[in-house]
Each structure stands twice: as C-alpha cells, then as structure tokens.
C-alpha cells in the first residue's frame, strides 16, 4: 500500500496534462520535404540559419524549426 500512496502523490504533484511531443526531423527527411540536398541542410545548420539538436552524434531538426523555415521561405517567395 505504501507504493500506491507514493504513486498517487506523484500524480497529484505534477500537471495532469501531457506535454505535447515535438517531432524531430532527420537531415534526410528534412531535405526531402523541402527538396534540398543533405549538404544544403548541413550548411544551413552550420551557418546558424537552421536550428537543430544533437542526439549523441546525430543532428535532429525540431518541427518548430521546420515551421519557421517554411514561413521564412514563403515570405522570401512573395517578395
């Protein structure tokens, strides 16, 4: 019973709404989505124009960066 009470207390201390899970894009998937080469995506990341996270040795691009990049491309296309 002590384990049950501890579990119940842990549930009440944190927010019951789950945090939205953000999708992370691989460099290859991101490149294919925007019809870019992988080298171009790596260059954008290295120049600081595209944000990314490192998971061990891999680079992953958060979906929020995809949205920002997409909006920026639309703005450039309309100018």
NORGI-V917191 format. One record per pair of residues at least 12 apart in sequence whose C-alpha atoms are under 6 Angstrom apart, sorted by the first residue. I is the first residue (numbers start at 1). J is the second residue. If there is no record, write none. Layout:
i->I j->J
i->I j->J
This chain:
i->23 j->63
i->24 j->60
i->24 j->61
i->24 j->62
i->24 j->63
i->25 j->60
i->25 j->61
i->26 j->60
